Structure formats: structure tokens, C-alpha cells
Amino acid sequence: MAAVATFDFTSARKTFIHELQQVATENSLDSLKQFLQEYTASESEKRVTIDQAFRDVLRDLSFDDAGCEAYSNFICLSIEAAQAELCSAIVPLLLLTDIFDVIPLEQCEDLFNLVEDKVRIWKSQTFYDTGKNFLLRMCNDLLRRLSKSQNTVFCGRIQLFLSRLFPLAEKSALNLMSQFNLENVTLYSHTKQETPAFKFKEEGQDDDDEAEVKLEIMEVADGDTEEKKPDVPIDYNLYGKFWSLQDFFRRPVQCYEKKFWSTFVTNSDAVFEAFSSAKLDDMKNSKKTPNQKRLTTEPDSFFAKYLTSEKLLNLQLNDSNFRRYVLTQFLIIFQYLGTTVKFKTPAQTLTDEQTSWIKASTERIYQLVRETPPDGETFVKTVEHILGREEQWNSWKNEGCPDFEKKLAEGETLKKPRRAKRRRVGDDIQVTGGKVIKMGNPELTKLWNLNPSNMEACKDQQRMFLPTLEDFFQDAIEQNDPEAQVEEEYKLTNEQTFQWKALRLLARRSPLFFTNTTTPAQELKVYLNGMLSKLAKQMPREGGEEMKTEVEEEEEEIKEAEEEMRQGTQNTEKEVEPKEITLNKHIICSVADKVAGDWKKLATELQFPDDDVAFFESEQISPSETANKILTIWMEDNGDKATAEALRTALKEVGLASVADLLVGPS
């Protein structure tokens, strides 16, 4: 009976390791493919052996400290081998995991460029299903080794890579229950004598690491320690209020409790007052002249670490970056307190008083951020954009995180777009009679070649199609008539095409378009309705009645207004029924002359704010002009509510009944 040959794994691995070392030197898989074809063993045995050989060769490279370039080339070879089915698809990911475990963090950051560049390969069908968990585990291992304060940029790169790797609707990285990181405790001295420097305690940080943080000393260069008297006294009271706010930032639900809310408001107002009193500018902490060039350039990065020593608070309050960090934290907690969150309890709601305080504080914070150099306005827009996106994500979580990709219903098939009709070469020639000027676009070519001469085309009588006012506005005027009983939504003045054409036609044919008015810009629909009413009066009526010009109409309005005022001043014993007077600029001017001395009382009665009254008082104009301006603004702002009856009531309330009687005309 013949003996069965067995596969010698140890000797085969040594042979494969030797072959892979040559392949890594040549940076080509051709020799490896030929070698595997000639090697006598089953496919599964060869694959298991070469998988282990890849890891052994990488181990030898790490012992020799080959460098990031050699590691990258070897991992790229493993990717090509996996795509050619020479090894398992999981091998490149195992190699990455192994090499990240043994090289220092500086080399990890350089080698991670390869991981980022190959994100499309990791998402391919060959690697994604079997390797996504390996990549996630590898990234988490890296994050545990990194410091959140010193390696902030590298941590952000890893998070961005994971967001690109996994689909948008992936729920494994979501904080679905809206839980807070309560382990993020900020330590600071609770007595005046103890002022050590602390940073945020990171997750998984040992007591030994915390002890090292306590021993940190901030070194300040000579010449930068000039003692300046701060605008706001930095005492232990402000120090305690400032750092106690970090406990609210890590656990915002405390603000819904009454006793904690009062503490939060008191401490926040103290911090806002400190920031408001200590203004910053670009050259405040620089001793160099503006024209003097800096010998060193500051890196475009930041150091996300808080030192909580009491002696450093004065310097921190004068640091623009530190100020922005704190103010942004306030904006984040304010947004959370006022936003509807699915997992909030019914008791976690704000009162009207709390809501008003948050609104006022938010405006105050945005003003402080705008005043913080450099580029305060740009920073405000960026923060508003980020917070707006955060509201959208919160709404998405409240709705149960639905998928962003729309799925087809059962039996529904994706409709293929219709194929565009192919344009024939002779279409342009047929249109232009054989002479075509190519314009680079089919439609432009067609339009340009409609007429051989552009000047003749412009003079063509067919282009003179400007209609008359009567023809164009006839239907719109009929719809505007109340007797027609046309619903508002079906009127022509709602159509954008009609609005655009109407404005162009009025500018060309009607003098009403260029009239001087004190009325501010109105909604286009409202403006056109007013113009239709004026046009309806000017259009010729049946019987040959001529249209009145606008000047004649204005003169008639002035005469009618003067007549109404004259009739109102006559003191007759005959009882007449009051007639409603329509306010216009002439009546307003007459009333303003009579109430010039009491314009402040009238402004208060017409509900003008104190700030506006102070502004009117500061203007160097006569009391009559001031009263005229107040009444004009009141009439324009209130629209239909600014009636003669409303003005009469206001005049009587301030003791000007004699002037109010002038606004009543006989029937």
C-alpha cells in the first residue's frame, strides 16, 4: 500500500518567505504568480501558507526598521495579491494592524496616508464585507494610543476616514440614546492656596497620568510677563464660577432643575461680563509694529487642552482662541436646551423666562464672538452653519434614523432615462440655407443663423411686438374688480411671467412707473394690484371721456384734502354724521404742524420704542419736521391699520382733542 504524501507547512513557508522577499525588492507580482503555478500543492494549502508568509516578511521589515515607504510598498503588493486571488482578502488588513501595533505614533501618522488613499479599495466588494470590522478595530486601537489633546489632528483624520468608509446610515457610531460623557470631569482647585494645572480627564486615563498632568508647568517667555491691571478683577470668585460651568457643559440636563439653573445663570452672566469688559484686538498682545515682518510663522493648528490654574485665568481670558472655545460651548448647550430631543423626559422643558434669557444670552454671545479677532464675523457664520447642520441631524435621529437612500417598492423597476434624439448634421444647414456659422452650441448656432444679417434681423417689423397698456392689462383689471369674484390664487398678478412682463411694459409705456413716493418697497403682487387700480381710472371709458394725468389727479386730491380740513374747522351747530377721512401726506403735514410741541407724547402713544424717540430727539431738525416724520413712518408701517380713526384716538389720549376733531369731516 503506497504512502500518502503530506504537505510540509514549515518548509513551504520558508520557501514562500524567500520568494516574497524577492518580490518586495522587485515590487512586482509576476515572479510570484509563476512560482505558485509551478509549486505542487492544493490552492487552499498554498493560500494559507502565503498568508502567513506575508506577515512574516512584514515582521522582518519591522525588525530592520525599513521605514514607512517600504511598509507602504509591501502593503500595496499584498493588495494586488489579494485582488489577484493569490492570498486571502483579509491579509492587507492584518498587515496594517500588525504594523500599526509596532511602529511609533509619528510613523503611524505617515502610514495612515496609505489607509486614507485606499478608501475606495476598502469599500470594494473584495475587501468591505470581510475587512470592515478589522479596519474599525484598527482605528479604535489607534485612537486609544493617541492623546485627545496633543494628537487632535490625527484623531480627526481617523474619524473622517471611518465616516468615509461606512455608509451614512450606519448606526453603530451613533449616540442613539443621547447619552453624555460623564467621565469627562474638569478638575480645578477649590481653595485659594492650591492652584495646580489640570486638563480634561480622558477616558481610560490612569491615576499616574493624572498625577503627571498635575506636575505640568506653563513656561512663559521673558518679556511676556508684564503685569497689567485687568479691566475686570480676576479673583477666586470669578475663577470658581468660570470653571464650575464645565460641569454644566458635560451634563446639560442639570439646567432643567431650578436650583442648578440659578447657579448656571449667575455664573454665565459673570463670565459674559468678564468677556465684555476685556476687549481684544489684533495688535494687543504683539509688541511689533504693523510694518515689521514676523521672523517666525505660527502653525495653523490649536492645542485642545485646558489648564485650570487660578494664576492663568487672566491670560486665558485675553486669549482669542480660548475665548472662542468657551463661547462656542455656551452656544452648543443653549441649542440642546431649546431643541426637542426624542429621549428627553416631559419635565425637561424650559419655561418662558428661561427661554427669554437664553435668547438674550445667545445674541450677546454672537456679539462677543464678532468682536473677537481675527475674522470674528467669518467665525460666527461658520458656527451658525455647524449648529444648523446639527439641528438637521437631531431631527433625523428623532425620526428614528431613516435610510437616506430611497428603496424601490415591490414590483417597481427603475425607469431608464429616454435616450436623447440624435441631432442630424444637416439640420443646421437646412435652417440656414447651406451657410452655417458654428457657435459651439446647437441652439446658439440655430439662433445665430436664422438671418444672414443681424442688423436686418433687429429691424424686422415682426420684432415690434410691444403691446399697449389697455391690451396687456385688460384681463388683469377685470380680475381685480370685486364684482368679477375671481379668487386671489387664480389672478394673473400671482404669475411670475406676468409680473416680469408687466414691470417692463410699465417702464416703457406708463409714467406711473417713475413717480416719486415715500412708500418703501412693497411685495410685487401688492404693487401691481395698486397699479391696476390706477390704470383702471386712467383708461378711456365709454363715451369718449379723456384720461386724467397723474398731476391732475394729485391736484384734485390736494384740493379734496384741503376742503375736508376746512369743513372740519368750521364750528357749526348743525349736527352732521362723521365721515371717514383717508390719510395722505398732506393731512399728515397739517396735523404735524399742530402737534409739533407734543410730538414725544404722540410718539409714545403710537408705540414707538424709547430708542427711536431718543434717535428722533438727537436729530437736528425742527419739532414740526420730527412730528411729520413720526406720523409718516407710523402710516407706512401699519398699512391698512393706519386710519384717521386710529390717529384721532391717539390724539385724544395725549390731550390733543382739538386736533383730533379736525380729522372728522361732514357727510
ZAMARGU-4260 file (C-alpha; in steps of 0.2 Angstrom, whole numbers, plus 5000, padded with zeros to 4 digits):
<rodrens>
0) 5000/5000/5000 | 5008/5017/4995 | 5011/5030/5007 | 5001/5047/5007 | 5012/5062/5004
5) 5009/5076/5017 | 5011/5095/5015 | 5026/5102/5024 | 5020/5119/5030 | 5036/5124/5039
10) 5047/5121/5024 | 5034/5129/5012 | 5033/5144/5022 | 5052/5147/5022 | 5051/5145/5003
15) 5037/5157/5001 | 5046/5170/5013 | 5061/5169/5002 | 5051/5172/4987 | 5041/5186/4994
20) 5057/5195/4999 | 5062/5195/4981 | 5045/5201/4976 | 5046/5215/4988 | 5063/5220/4981
25) 5057/5219/4963 | 5040/5227/4968 | 5031/5215/4955 | 5020/5200/4957 | 5024/5192/4941
30) 5038/5180/4948 | 5026/5176/4962 | 5012/5171/4951 | 5024/5160/4941 | 5031/5152/4956
35) 5014/5147/4963 | 5009/5139/4947 | 5024/5128/4947 | 5023/5124/4966 | 5015/5107/4969
40) 5001/5109/4982 | 4982/5112/4983 | 4976/5130/4982 | 4970/5131/5000 | 4987/5125/5006
45) 4996/5137/4996 | 4984/5152/5001 | 4986/5148/5020 | 5005/5147/5018 | 5007/5163/5008
50) 4995/5172/5020 | 5007/5168/5034 | 5022/5172/5024 | 5016/5189/5021 | 5015/5193/5039
55) 5032/5185/5042 | 5040/5196/5029 | 5032/5211/5037 | 5039/5206/5054 | 5056/5206/5047
60) 5054/5223/5039 | 5049/5230/5056 | 5064/5222/5064 | 5075/5231/5051 | 5066/5247/5053
65) 5063/5248/5035 | 5053/5264/5035 | 5036/5270/5030 | 5039/5269/5011 | 5045/5251/5012
70) 5029/5247/5023 | 5018/5255/5010 | 5025/5247/4995 | 5024/5230/5004 | 5006/5233/5009
75) 5001/5238/4991 | 5009/5222/4985 | 4998/5212/4997 | 4983/5222/4990 | 4987/5217/4972
80) 4990/5199/4978 | 4973/5199/4986 | 4964/5206/4970 | 4973/5193/4960 | 4967/5179/4972
85) 4985/5174/4977 | 4981/5177/4995 | 4966/5180/5006 | 4957/5197/5006 | 4960/5199/5024
90) 4979/5199/5023 | 4982/5218/5019 | 4971/5222/5034 | 4980/5210/5045 | 4997/5218/5039
95) 4991/5235/5043 | 4985/5230/5060 | 5002/5222/5064 | 5012/5236/5058 | 5002/5250/5067
100) 5005/5240/5083 | 5024/5240/5082 | 5029/5257/5075 | 5029/5274/5084 | 5015/5286/5083
105) 5025/5298/5071 | 5026/5284/5058 | 5008/5279/5061 | 5003/5296/5056 | 5013/5295/5040
110) 5007/5277/5036 | 4989/5282/5038 | 4990/5292/5022 | 4990/5275/5013 | 4974/5269/5023
115) 4966/5286/5018 | 4971/5284/4999 | 4965/5267/4998 | 4947/5270/5005 | 4939/5266/4988
120) 4948/5249/4988 | 4942/5245/5006 | 4924/5249/5000 | 4925/5237/4986 | 4916/5220/4986
125) 4933/5211/4988 | 4938/5219/5005 | 4922/5228/5013 | 4912/5213/5019 | 4927/5204/5027
130) 4938/5218/5032 | 4926/5232/5038 | 4927/5226/5056 | 4946/5224/5055 | 4948/5242/5050
135) 4936/5248/5063 | 4946/5238/5077 | 4962/5245/5070 | 4956/5263/5070 | 4949/5261/5088
140) 4966/5254/5094 | 4975/5269/5086 | 4963/5281/5095 | 4967/5273/5112 | 4985/5276/5109
145) 4983/5294/5104 | 4981/5309/5116 | 4965/5319/5113 | 4974/5335/5117 | 4991/5333/5109
150) 4986/5322/5093 | 4970/5331/5089 | 4973/5332/5070 | 4977/5314/5069 | 4962/5309/5079
155) 4951/5319/5067 | 4959/5311/5052 | 4954/5294/5059 | 4936/5299/5062 | 4934/5306/5045
160) 4941/5290/5037 | 4928/5280/5047 | 4914/5292/5041 | 4920/5289/5023 | 4922/5270/5025
165) 4905/5266/5032 | 4888/5272/5024 | 4879/5287/5030 | 4865/5277/5038 | 4877/5266/5048
170) 4870/5267/5066 | 4885/5259/5075 | 4894/5275/5078 | 4878/5285/5083 | 4874/5291/5101
175) 4856/5285/5098 | 4851/5287/5117 | 4858/5305/5118 | 4870/5300/5132 | 4883/5311/5139
180) 4901/5308/5143 | 4900/5310/5162 | 4918/5304/5164 | 4924/5320/5156 | 4927/5329/5173
185) 4936/5345/5174 | 4947/5347/5189 | 4951/5363/5197 | 4957/5370/5214 | 4943/5373/5227
190) 4954/5383/5238 | 4965/5398/5236 | 4981/5390/5241 | 4980/5376/5228 | 4982/5381/5210
195) 4988/5366/5200 | 4986/5365/5182 | 4974/5351/5176 | 4967/5346/5159 | 4951/5336/5155
200) 4952/5318/5161 | 4952/5307/5146 | 4943/5291/5145 | 4954/5277/5151 | 4966/5288/5159
205) 4976/5281/5174 | 4979/5289/5190 | 4998/5290/5186 | 4994/5300/5170 | 4983/5312/5180
210) 4997/5314/5193 | 5009/5319/5178 | 4996/5332/5172 | 4996/5340/5190 | 5015/5342/5189
215) 5014/5352/5172 | 5021/5369/5172 | 5017/5383/5160 | 5033/5391/5154 | 5031/5409/5150
220) 5045/5418/5139 | 5054/5433/5147 | 5047/5449/5142 | 5029/5442/5140 | 5025/5443/5159
225) 5022/5462/5160 | 5009/5464/5174 | 4994/5474/5168 | 4979/5478/5178 | 4965/5469/5170
230) 4949/5478/5166 | 4939/5465/5177 | 4947/5460/5193 | 4952/5441/5192 | 4948/5435/5209
235) 4945/5417/5216 | 4926/5421/5215 | 4927/5423/5196 | 4939/5408/5194 | 4927/5397/5203
240) 4912/5402/5193 | 4921/5401/5177 | 4927/5383/5179 | 4911/5377/5188 | 4902/5379/5171
245) 4911/5365/5164 | 4901/5353/5174 | 4885/5360/5166 | 4893/5358/5149 | 4896/5339/5151
250) 4879/5337/5159 | 4866/5350/5152 | 4851/5341/5160 | 4856/5349/5176 | 4849/5366/5169
255) 4831/5359/5170 | 4832/5359/5189 | 4828/5375/5197 | 4842/5376/5210 | 4855/5372/5197
260) 4848/5384/5184 | 4850/5399/5196 | 4868/5394/5198 | 4871/5392/5179 | 4863/5409/5176
265) 4873/5418/5189 | 4890/5410/5184 | 4886/5413/5165 | 4882/5431/5167 | 4898/5434/5177
270) 4908/5426/5163 | 4899/5436/5150 | 4903/5452/5159 | 4921/5447/5161 | 4922/5445/5142
275) 4913/5461/5138 | 4924/5471/5149 | 4941/5464/5142 | 4940/5469/5123 | 4953/5461/5112
280) 4962/5467/5096 | 4974/5460/5084 | 4989/5470/5090 | 4985/5470/5109 | 4997/5456/5113
285) 5010/5460/5100 | 5025/5471/5103 | 5030/5473/5085 | 5025/5487/5073 | 5012/5483/5060
290) 5026/5485/5046 | 5038/5474/5054 | 5038/5456/5047 | 5037/5442/5059 | 5053/5431/5059
295) 5043/5415/5064 | 5026/5409/5057 | 5013/5402/5069 | 5007/5385/5064 | 4989/5383/5058
300) 4984/5372/5072 | 4977/5373/5090 | 4980/5364/5107 | 4964/5357/5114 | 4969/5357/5132
305) 4963/5367/5147 | 4975/5372/5161 | 4964/5376/5176 | 4977/5386/5187 | 4970/5401/5195
310) 4986/5411/5190 | 4982/5408/5172 | 4964/5414/5171 | 4969/5432/5167 | 4980/5426/5152
315) 4966/5414/5146 | 4953/5427/5146 | 4964/5438/5135 | 4967/5423/5123 | 4955/5424/5107
320) 4956/5405/5104 | 4952/5401/5122 | 4938/5414/5122 | 4930/5406/5106 | 4931/5389/5114
325) 4921/5394/5129 | 4908/5404/5120 | 4905/5390/5107 | 4902/5379/5122 | 4888/5391/5128
330) 4880/5390/5110 | 4880/5371/5110 | 4872/5369/5127 | 4859/5383/5123 | 4854/5374/5107
335) 4852/5357/5116 | 4841/5365/5130 | 4829/5373/5117 | 4829/5358/5105 | 4817/5344/5105
340) 4826/5328/5109 | 4817/5311/5107 | 4824/5304/5124 | 4820/5320/5135 | 4808/5317/5149
345) 4792/5328/5150 | 4800/5338/5164 | 4815/5343/5154 | 4807/5358/5146 | 4811/5377/5148
350) 4800/5390/5155 | 4796/5406/5146 | 4808/5415/5157 | 4822/5403/5154 | 4819/5404/5135
355) 4820/5423/5135 | 4836/5423/5145 | 4844/5410/5133 | 4838/5421/5118 | 4846/5436/5125
360) 4862/5427/5130 | 4864/5420/5113 | 4863/5437/5105 | 4876/5443/5117 | 4887/5428/5114
365) 4887/5431/5095 | 4891/5449/5098 | 4906/5444/5108 | 4912/5432/5095 | 4911/5445/5082
370) 4921/5457/5092 | 4935/5443/5095 | 4949/5444/5082 | 4954/5438/5070 | 4939/5437/5057
375) 4926/5437/5070 | 4912/5439/5058 | 4918/5424/5047 | 4919/5413/5063 | 4901/5417/5068
380) 4895/5412/5051 | 4904/5396/5052 | 4897/5392/5070 | 4879/5396/5064 | 4882/5384/5049
385) 4888/5370/5060 | 4874/5372/5073 | 4861/5372/5059 | 4868/5356/5052 | 4867/5349/5070
390) 4848/5353/5071 | 4846/5343/5055 | 4855/5328/5062 | 4845/5329/5078 | 4829/5329/5068
395) 4835/5314/5058 | 4838/5305/5075 | 4821/5310/5082 | 4813/5302/5066 | 4822/5285/5070
400) 4837/5287/5058 | 4828/5283/5042 | 4838/5277/5027 | 4844/5291/5015 | 4843/5280/5000
405) 4825/5278/4993 | 4821/5260/4990 | 4810/5254/4976 | 4794/5246/4981 | 4790/5228/4977
410) 4787/5226/4959 | 4793/5243/4954 | 4808/5244/4942 | 4819/5259/4939 | 4814/5269/4924
415) 4828/5271/4912 | 4830/5289/4905 | 4825/5291/4887 | 4839/5292/4875 | 4840/5310/4868
420) 4836/5311/4849 | 4852/5312/4839 | 4854/5328/4830 | 4857/5326/4812 | 4872/5335/4803
425) 4861/5343/4790 | 4848/5351/4802 | 4858/5367/4804 | 4862/5368/4785 | 4843/5366/4781
430) 4838/5380/4793 | 4851/5392/4786 | 4851/5388/4768 | 4868/5380/4767 | 4879/5393/4776
435) 4881/5389/4794 | 4892/5399/4807 | 4896/5387/4821 | 4894/5394/4838 | 4899/5379/4849
440) 4881/5376/4854 | 4867/5369/4844 | 4854/5381/4850 | 4866/5396/4848 | 4870/5390/4831
445) 4852/5389/4826 | 4848/5406/4833 | 4863/5415/4825 | 4860/5408/4808 | 4841/5412/4807
450) 4846/5428/4797 | 4861/5431/4787 | 4862/5449/4793 | 4860/5453/4812 | 4856/5471/4809
455) 4842/5467/4797 | 4835/5454/4809 | 4834/5468/4823 | 4825/5480/4811 | 4812/5466/4806
460) 4794/5473/4809 | 4790/5456/4817 | 4801/5461/4832 | 4790/5476/4836 | 4778/5467/4847
465) 4776/5478/4862 | 4758/5478/4867 | 4748/5493/4873 | 4743/5495/4891 | 4725/5493/4888
470) 4728/5476/4878 | 4740/5469/4891 | 4731/5474/4907 | 4713/5472/4901 | 4711/5454/4909
475) 4721/5458/4925 | 4710/5473/4928 | 4694/5463/4925 | 4700/5450/4938 | 4704/5464/4950
480) 4686/5470/4950 | 4677/5464/4966 | 4662/5461/4955 | 4671/5448/4945 | 4673/5437/4961
485) 4689/5430/4955 | 4698/5420/4969 | 4715/5428/4974 | 4726/5412/4969 | 4719/5412/4951
490) 4723/5430/4947 | 4737/5435/4934 | 4746/5445/4947 | 4752/5429/4955 | 4761/5423/4940
495) 4780/5427/4939 | 4780/5428/4920 | 4766/5441/4920 | 4774/5451/4934 | 4790/5452/4924
500) 4782/5457/4908 | 4771/5470/4917 | 4786/5479/4925 | 4795/5480/4908 | 4779/5487/4900
505) 4775/5499/4914 | 4793/5506/4912 | 4791/5508/4893 | 4774/5515/4892 | 4767/5521/4908
510) 4773/5537/4918 | 4766/5530/4934 | 4781/5519/4935 | 4793/5533/4939 | 4783/5543/4951
515) 4791/5549/4967 | 4784/5541/4983 | 4789/5539/5001 | 4781/5521/5002 | 4795/5508/5005
520) 4797/5493/4993 | 4782/5483/4993 | 4778/5465/4988 | 4777/5464/4969 | 4759/5457/4969
525) 4753/5471/4980 | 4762/5484/4970 | 4754/5478/4954 | 4737/5477/4961 | 4739/5496/4966
530) 4745/5500/4948 | 4730/5491/4941 | 4718/5502/4951 | 4727/5517/4945 | 4727/5511/4927
535) 4708/5507/4928 | 4705/5525/4932 | 4715/5532/4918 | 4709/5521/4904 | 4697/5529/4892
540) 4679/5525/4897 | 4664/5523/4885 | 4658/5539/4879 | 4675/5546/4874 | 4680/5553/4892
545) 4698/5558/4892 | 4711/5550/4904 | 4717/5562/4918 | 4735/5564/4920 | 4743/5560/4937
550) 4747/5578/4940 | 4729/5582/4938 | 4724/5568/4950 | 4736/5574/4963 | 4730/5592/4962
555) 4712/5585/4964 | 4717/5575/4980 | 4726/5590/4987 | 4710/5601/4984 | 4699/5587/4992
560) 4710/5586/5007 | 4710/5605/5010 | 4692/5605/5008 | 4690/5592/5021 | 4701/5601/5033
565) 4692/5617/5031 | 4675/5609/5034 | 4682/5601/5049 | 4687/5618/5057 | 4670/5626/5055
570) 4661/5626/5071 | 4643/5624/5066 | 4628/5620/5077 | 4621/5608/5064 | 4624/5590/5069
575) 4632/5580/5055 | 4637/5562/5054 | 4656/5560/5054 | 4664/5555/5038 | 4679/5544/5037
580) 4694/5553/5030 | 4708/5545/5021 | 4725/5549/5027 | 4738/5556/5015 | 4754/5566/5015
585) 4745/5582/5015 | 4734/5578/5030 | 4749/5571/5039 | 4759/5588/5036 | 4744/5598/5043
590) 4742/5588/5058 | 4761/5588/5061 | 4762/5607/5062 | 4748/5607/5075 | 4756/5594/5087
595) 4774/5599/5085 | 4776/5604/5103 | 4769/5587/5109 | 4777/5575/5097 | 4785/5565/5111
600) 4769/5561/5119 | 4761/5556/5102 | 4776/5545/5098 | 4774/5536/5114 | 4756/5534/5111
605) 4759/5527/5094 | 4770/5514/5102 | 4787/5520/5096 | 4801/5512/5106 | 4812/5523/5118
610) 4827/5521/5107 | 4818/5528/5092 | 4812/5543/5102 | 4829/5546/5108 | 4835/5545/5090
615) 4822/5557/5084 | 4827/5569/5098 | 4845/5568/5093 | 4842/5574/5075 | 4845/5592/5072
620) 4828/5596/5064 | 4813/5606/5069 | 4799/5599/5080 | 4787/5600/5065 | 4798/5590/5054
625) 4800/5577/5068 | 4782/5576/5070 | 4779/5574/5051 | 4792/5560/5051 | 4785/5551/5065
630) 4767/5551/5058 | 4774/5546/5040 | 4783/5531/5047 | 4768/5526/5058 | 4756/5527/5042
635) 4768/5517/5031 | 4772/5503/5044 | 4754/5500/5049 | 4747/5500/5032 | 4728/5497/5032
640) 4728/5499/5051 | 4734/5517/5050 | 4717/5526/5048 | 4711/5543/5053 | 4700/5535/5067
645) 4716/5527/5075 | 4725/5544/5074 | 4711/5553/5082 | 4711/5541/5096 | 4729/5543/5099
650) 4727/5562/5098 | 4713/5562/5111 | 4724/5551/5123 | 4738/5563/5124 | 4726/5578/5126
655) 4725/5585/5109 | 4706/5583/5106 | 4706/5599/5096 | 4717/5592/5083 | 4708/5576/5083
660) 4692/5585/5079 | 4700/5592/5063 | 4701/5574/5056 | 4682/5572/5056 | 4673/5579/5040
665) 4654/5581/5037 | 4644/5569/5027
</rodrens>
